[in-house]
Amino acid sequence: MKFRNIRAALSGAAAIVAATALAACASTGSSTGGTSKVPDRSVELVKDMKIGWNLGNTLDAFEDGARNQGLASETCWGQPKTTPEMFKGLYRSGIRTVRIPITWHNHIADNNYTIDPDWMARAKEIVGYALDAGLYVIINSHHDTAAIPNFGYAQGYYPLHDSRNPSISFLTRVWEQVAEAFKDYDNHLIFELMNEPRLRGHDREWWYDAENVDCKNALKEICDYEQRCLDVIRKSGGNNASRYVMVPGYVASPWGAMNDVFKLPTDSAADRLVVAVHAYDPWVFAGEHPGVKEFTDEAREGIKSTFDKLGETFVQKGIGVVVGECGATNKNNLDQREAWFRYYFGQAKKNGITAIMWDNGSAEVGPDGNTSEHYGYYNRTEQKWYFPSLLKAALDGVADGERK
């Protein structure tokens, strides 16, 4: 998600005793990331991931036009510098997975797409914080989708046939370096190939239209890019030979994956691919302003239908699914959001799917009722939840789904 706080539409929390602290050695690639054994099947991995949270608007933040923005970008969208205490607090509160979105195109040092070593070192440091807290960790290529007609040096990728050569060069070179940097980290670290790959600027940018030729052609390109990235990751060796990899369809929407064009890449490792989707459903409640404030029965039916379909299409066939982003923006409707969180996370878990809430740090609705997104849930400075009842609702939903 998120160019700052603006987005177009896409289709009890009891305290938990922290796990035994691990040695703080992730920066050398030797952190285990947890005391538990990582499951050998993707559907079991997803089950073990439980519930998650995004370190949003942080390593994914960027300024337009920056060629190598440096370490300052971590706080340029208003979030505090990331600390080990943030992840320890998340684990204590019941979170078991953290997604760390990372933008790379604004940290390129030369024409060979070489990543700034200081940026890579900072990424490794933060991943180490999260692993040492006992969490599963997801890292990706975020906000690297280029904007046509501004496609060019260090701008990223674009799923158009005419742009495929520079796109493949960028993506494979980035993943070559990321894979090398993290190849000795154990399988509590998960790679996600792309974030919401799409035709930026197109009238179908934010949804997959199965009847639209541009959408279908873009998805074919996306699948090809993902195959090439996965091949680079597996070739790098180390634990990357068996690392779990998350794979999105068009714009990471459920319907961008549940169609005849989307294909998971061919993998040399058995059962190590997970389908990645995002679902702020229904958008009129979960994101749109003014939208609606009430969580209706119709909204419940839509959520249930989507998760049932994802379960039938993938999970029941042995393919894990993770909702990498979800949430309900603050409209001064806490009771309705509580109902949404419990139902949404419950329906996901009932279908064997783990959901990860998006957090951009913006917790309160502004007095002008503006259209900015307000997906702030966790106070990263105080390690407390802005709305403890929302966390409780989500954890209760997960428990509901596990009891199914």
Secondary structure, 3 states (H helix, E strand, C coil): CCECCECCCCCCCCCCCCCCCCCCCHHHCCCCCCCCCCCCCHHHHHHHHCCEEECCCCCCCCCCCCCECCHHHHHCCCCCCCCHHHHHHHHHHCCCEEEECCCCCCEECCCCCCECHHHHHHHHHHHHHHHHCCCEEEEECCCCECCCCCCCCCCCECCCHHHHHHHHHHHHHHHHHHHHHHCCCCCCEEEECCCCCCCCCCCCCCCCCCCCHHHHHHHHHHHHHHHHHHHHHHHCCHHHHCCCEEEECHHHCHHHHCCCCCCCCCCCCCCCEEEEEECCCCHHHHCCCCCCCCCCHHHHHHHHHHHHHHHHHCHHHCCEEEEEEECCCCCCCHHHHHHHHHHHHHHHHHCCCEEEECCCCCCCCCCCCCCCCCCCCEECCCCEECCHHHHHHHHHHHHHHHHC
